[in-house]
Amino acid sequence: MAKGPFIINENQAFRTLDLLSFQISIYVSYYLCGNVFPGAALFLAGFVLESFLKLYPHRRHMSGKFVLPLLAAVLFALAAGSLSLSLYPHRNNGILTVVVLLLILRSVVTHMLILRFAHDRRGLFLRVAAAQLALTAALPFLLAYYTGWGFAQTVCILSAIYPLAVLGWLLRSRNKKILENADYNAGRVASYRKYNALLLCSNIASYLSVMTYAGILAIMPMQGDTLLPVVLWVALVITVTVIIGRIFRRGRLQNIEKNSLFISGGVVWLFAFLQLNQSFILLDPSLAWVWSLLQAVGIAFMLLLATFMQEDMRLVLEVTGDAGEASIKTFRALIQQAAFIITGTLISVELYCMNLVIEGRLPFAGDPAAMRSTFMTILNLLPMGFVLLSMFFALIQPLSRDVVRKLKLYREQKLSQSVVLPFEAKLKRLLVRRYRKRIGVKILAFFIKPLWPHRVTGTQNVRLDAEPVVFVANHREIYGPVITNLYLPFSFRPWIEHNMLQREKIMDYLWDDPFSRIKPVWLARLALRLAGPLLIWILNSVEPIPVYRGGTWEGIRTIKASVAALLEQDNILLFPENPAHTGGRYATAGVSPFYKGFVSIAKMYYKKTGKALTFYPVFADARKRTITIGQGVPYDPDGDDENERVCAALTAAMICMAGPVDRSPRNGLPPQGN
């Protein structure tokens, strides 16, 4: 096992206290020097350097493509901090530098003491308490000597939050291990790398939002003290996070896919962030608190869901045989430090450019109000960009609700020593190696669902406790496969005609139906040329099971592939209607007679596992825009003619779901009695 230096099991909320120190440095800088940039640049330089020094011992286990940009970011932040004092000379720059150093030293000294005395909890607590008391008390006394007690008291109250939080964390952790050997094994798991990317981008976005918000408030020409709004806003974010966390743990939100909730939180965040910054641009703070609250909800959702995903990641690492806890803590600590470095550097650039805009130092500067509006728009792009990146990594993360269910089933099988090897191999292929999820269908659903809404009923009939199932749906030309793939709220692998998975043949298939109906012909060919490659990509993204027709041996290939999918705990969606009985076209109302060979899946599955398979009828109604799921039809291994019985039961259920049907030839159905 790859072991490395020690890491400290710091809490995410505890680390965000550095953002409060950042705000204190801005406040002190504005009070002492009349400009926020020197204090912010000095703090960010120290902040970034501290984070890099914590990250540096792990450099041998990190890619050079990642370390070198971080080193460049540190050098830039240090240069910005050094230049800030010369760019904005002031007689109080010396005292400002000392204040910022004291703020940074509180974190540095605490980190060093934990590394040195973690084995002695009582001694560690006393040493940290003494160091924090000395450094924190020095701040107000130093400021009082130069400015008087009025300003120093405010700084004293705010700076006291940090040591109290540190000591409280040490007390709560007295029975826990706070220092561990670093473990990097989880880095070889593809789904965990995607989770780390999601966590990094969401952390950067949250830090950028808070720091940008603080910087904008400090330099905007708005009335009143700018420190209180930022402190209250941070407190609001923490409060909303706690409330939503409790709702999530106790409520029905646990049944919703975490990736989808994470993306929803990102959408809320983006909307509120845009509205909040528009208020700053227009100098209209009347609705600022409404947008601040909404943004806090979005931030809370994303950060909480990223935290709750750790439980699922522990299940993932069980499949690889790794001791997941140490790896999770290691990467969480490294990601926090990397996020601090990237955020600190970007904020340094932001504040430096912002000051140039405000003071009119740019040679190409025009109208100050227009320049400010343009620059605020640019500032929005940084947090928004990282929010969008984190949403993208959530979208491509294969750890869906169904996969989590499979992981829990795998844990139970592992405890009972009854793991099915194809099932274990599928999980490793899905999570450990690079895997292309159903992203094609998700993107298509994102655009189509708002324009073509459908209602799904009967989901309560489906039982997915331990064994996979088979969904049997009506075809109705291309409507049935498209709608069920988009709206059926279960994970499955669909049966798809093998010709539809080959570029040359799918183009001919699509030209016959529906593109040949488009007039004029040149428009039909253009539409086919554009839609064909996209459809092939979407179809292949759903892990289809190719359906081969033309003979017994061809059909057996499909049956064997289906059973293999069932052994991997995948559900199956198939469309068994036979258009030969309805004039060569699928019924546009009701149901055409079935091919009966698909029931052989259950027979072969029973021989391999000794378990009976269940078929669920699914009817997609284009007229009502509904998808109805009926009661399951279990396979009876002792039955005489199960092919006939199962097909008859499924057909009867789907006819009942369809309701009264006009059995005229135009609907593709033969008259009753034929």
Summary of the structure (lengths in Angstrom):
residues: 674
radius of gyration: 30.8
end to end distance: 69.9
largest distance: 102.0
contacts: 2189
relative contact order: 0.08
helix: 70%
strand: 7%
